[in-house]
Amino acid sequence: MSQAGRPAGPARPAGPAARSARLAAVLVRAYPRSWRERYGDEVLAWVEEGGLGPALAGRRALWRPLGLVAVAVLWFAGTLALLAWRARSTPPPTGRMSSAAEVSGWLASLLLAATVGVAAAVTAVRRSELGLGLLRFGAAAVAVVAAAMLVMLGATVWWGLALRSADPAKAESATPLGTPPVTA
């Protein structure tokens, strides 16, 4: 009998290879029956032959930069949440903007979070084992997305400046755009 009061079964082998085999068996059971019947034995044999170690080797070098990416995303989201909370709790008086120091502080926090996130992501990509062809394919997609974002940024800035020049009072008010005036 074991300490838990259950009959003692066969001793399970210990060590990293045995843990890899048990983990692989659990992961294979998570797949649908048709997949398990077709590929399960092959996957388990592959794991017994070399273990999961080689498949996961080198991935530890990515943990720190990917952790920094996660921290930067949380930092950015937290800054936006604090900014939204600040705007709701104590909005500036109508027709006035926040101080330059306050706006600069919020922008610095957002830019620092974005910079840390991008630097960590670049580090993770450099440490990964991605082929150069895949990175070149990704570079084209990134260039298209970045160009689209720049066009949208330019359009938004142009729209804001056009609105401000057309109706300065509306542009400076705290009333959301498109809200009809309230008459009592």
Contacts in CASP RR format, 6 or more apart in sequence:
PFRMAT RR
TARGET T0000
AUTHOR 0000-0000-0000
METHOD contacts of the structure
MODEL  1
MSQAGRPAGPARPAGPAARSARLAAVLVRAYPRSWRERYGDEVLAWVEEG
GLGPALAGRRALWRPLGLVAVAVLWFAGTLALLAWRARSTPPPTGRMSSA
AEVSGWLASLLLAATVGVAAAVTAVRRSELGLGLLRFGAAAVAVVAAAML
VMLGATVWWGLALRSADPAKAESATPLGTPPVTA
1 7 0 8 1.000
1 8 0 8 1.000
2 8 0 8 1.000
2 9 0 8 1.000
12 18 0 8 1.000
12 22 0 8 1.000
16 51 0 8 1.000
16 53 0 8 1.000
17 48 0 8 1.000
17 50 0 8 1.000
17 51 0 8 1.000
20 47 0 8 1.000
20 51 0 8 1.000
20 52 0 8 1.000
20 53 0 8 1.000
21 44 0 8 1.000
21 47 0 8 1.000
21 48 0 8 1.000
21 51 0 8 1.000
23 52 0 8 1.000
24 43 0 8 1.000
24 44 0 8 1.000
24 47 0 8 1.000
24 51 0 8 1.000
24 52 0 8 1.000
25 44 0 8 1.000
28 36 0 8 1.000
28 40 0 8 1.000
28 43 0 8 1.000
28 44 0 8 1.000
29 36 0 8 1.000
31 39 0 8 1.000
31 40 0 8 1.000
58 129 0 8 1.000
61 127 0 8 1.000
62 124 0 8 1.000
62 127 0 8 1.000
62 128 0 8 1.000
65 120 0 8 1.000
65 121 0 8 1.000
65 123 0 8 1.000
65 124 0 8 1.000
65 127 0 8 1.000
66 120 0 8 1.000
66 124 0 8 1.000
67 120 0 8 1.000
68 116 0 8 1.000
68 117 0 8 1.000
68 119 0 8 1.000
68 120 0 8 1.000
68 123 0 8 1.000
69 117 0 8 1.000
69 120 0 8 1.000
69 121 0 8 1.000
69 124 0 8 1.000
71 116 0 8 1.000
72 113 0 8 1.000
72 114 0 8 1.000
72 116 0 8 1.000
72 117 0 8 1.000
72 120 0 8 1.000
73 113 0 8 1.000
73 117 0 8 1.000
75 109 0 8 1.000
75 112 0 8 1.000
75 113 0 8 1.000
75 116 0 8 1.000
76 110 0 8 1.000
76 113 0 8 1.000
76 114 0 8 1.000
79 106 0 8 1.000
79 109 0 8 1.000
79 110 0 8 1.000
79 113 0 8 1.000
80 110 0 8 1.000
83 106 0 8 1.000
91 174 0 8 1.000
92 98 0 8 1.000
92 174 0 8 1.000
94 172 0 8 1.000
94 173 0 8 1.000
94 174 0 8 1.000
95 172 0 8 1.000
95 173 0 8 1.000
95 174 0 8 1.000
96 172 0 8 1.000
97 103 0 8 1.000
97 172 0 8 1.000
125 135 0 8 1.000
160 171 0 8 1.000
163 170 0 8 1.000
163 171 0 8 1.000
163 177 0 8 1.000
164 171 0 8 1.000
164 172 0 8 1.000
170 177 0 8 1.000
END
